[in-house]
């Protein structure tokens, strides 16, 4: 694997594949401690992603290990503050989930926040999507 780790905390690992032009954020299984602490967590993640130069990359958000959570307060704060800080500015965004329920939840997020993304349980499908049209219009 050609991924280089550029960030890690209890909640996220950020890996970069320069050859394919992909940044991968991998969500851990550690639950977020509280809504109040999400600001600091996503500020650190966002700073790490900003330092890479987002527009150069496709983002693969791997949520398979993340604990499911859809309480209304969490959903609101993620939509209004943290999800945009996480995914904005990338060439393309792909979201890797483990279940059909996960696909449906992320589809709902996409409708509400307006960020275009591909959602799949198939990592290869997402990698193909993220590397299409990278340099000279070919798949990477």
C-alpha positions in Angstrom: 0.0 0.0 0.0 1.3 3.4 -0.9 -0.7 5.4 1.8 1.3 7.7 4.1 -0.2 8.5 7.5 -0.3 12.3 8.0 -2.6 12.5 11.1 -4.1 10.3 13.8 -6.1 10.8 16.9 -8.6 8.6 18.8 -11.3 9.2 16.2 -9.6 9.6 12.8 -6.6 8.5 10.8 -5.7 10.4 7.7 -3.8 8.6 5.0 -2.5 10.1 1.7 -1.9 8.2 -1.6 0.0 10.6 -3.7 0.2 8.3 -6.7 -3.6 8.1 -7.0 -4.4 11.5 -5.6 -6.5 10.2 -2.7 -6.8 11.3 0.9 -8.4 8.7 3.1 -10.0 9.6 6.4 -10.6 6.5 8.5 -13.1 6.8 11.3 -12.2 4.7 14.4 -14.7 2.7 16.5 -14.2 5.2 19.4 -17.4 7.0 20.1 -17.3 10.8 20.2 -17.2 11.8 23.9 -19.8 14.6 23.7 -21.3 17.1 21.3 -19.3 19.9 22.9 -16.0 18.2 22.1 -16.8 17.7 18.4 -15.6 21.2 17.6 -12.0 20.4 18.7 -12.1 17.0 17.1 -13.2 18.3 13.7 -10.9 21.4 14.0 -7.9 19.1 14.3 -9.1 16.9 11.4 -9.9 19.9 9.3 -6.5 21.5 9.9 -4.7 18.3 8.9 -6.8 18.2 5.7 -6.2 21.9 4.9 -2.5 21.4 5.2 -2.6 18.9 2.3 -4.2 21.2 -0.2 -7.6 19.7 -0.6 -8.3 20.6 -4.2 -5.4 18.3 -5.3 -7.2 15.2 -4.0 -10.2 13.0 -3.9 -11.5 12.2 -0.4 -12.4 8.7 0.6 -14.2 8.8 4.0 -14.1 5.3 5.4 -16.9 5.2 8.0 -17.1 1.4 8.3 -15.7 1.2 11.9 -17.5 4.2 13.2 -20.3 3.7 15.7 -23.7 4.5 14.3 -25.3 7.7 15.6 -28.2 9.6 14.4 -29.7 11.4 17.3 -31.2 14.8 16.2 -28.7 17.0 18.1 -25.7 15.1 16.6 -27.2 15.3 13.1 -27.8 19.1 13.3 -24.3 19.9 14.6 -22.6 17.6 12.0 -24.6 19.1 9.1 -24.2 22.7 10.1 -20.6 22.8 11.3 -18.5 19.7 11.1 -19.3 17.8 7.9 -18.6 20.8 5.7 -15.3 21.3 7.5 -14.5 17.7 6.8 -15.4 17.2 3.1 -15.5 20.6 1.4 -12.8 21.5 -1.1 -11.9 18.1 -2.4 -12.0 17.2 -6.1 -14.5 14.4 -5.4 -15.8 12.7 -2.3 -16.5 9.0 -1.8 -18.0 7.6 1.4 -17.3 4.0 2.3 -19.9 2.4 4.6 -20.5 -1.1 5.9 -24.2 -1.5 5.5 -27.3 -0.6 3.4 -28.5 1.4 6.5 -25.2 3.4 6.3 -25.8 4.1 2.6 -29.3 5.4 3.3 -28.0 7.6 6.2 -25.3 9.2 4.1 -27.7 9.7 1.2 -29.9 11.6 3.6 -26.9 13.7 4.6 -26.1 14.4 1.0 -29.6 15.6 0.3 -29.6 17.9 3.3 -26.1 19.4 3.1 -25.8 19.7 -0.7 -22.3 18.2 -0.9 -22.0 15.8 -3.9 -20.5 12.4 -3.0 -20.6 8.8 -4.1 -21.7 6.3 -1.3 -20.9 2.7 -1.5 -20.1 -0.5 0.5 -17.6 -1.3 -2.3 -14.1 0.2 -1.8 -12.9 -0.6 -5.3 -15.9 1.2 -6.8 -15.1 4.3 -4.8 -11.4 4.2 -5.7 -12.4 4.0 -9.4 -14.7 7.0 -9.0 -12.1 9.0 -7.1 -9.4 8.4 -9.7 -11.4 9.0 -12.8 -10.4 12.1 -14.7 -7.2 12.6 -12.7 -4.6 13.9 -15.1 -5.2 13.6 -18.8 -8.8 12.3 -18.3 -7.9 8.7 -17.6 -8.5 6.4 -14.7 -5.6 6.4 -12.3 
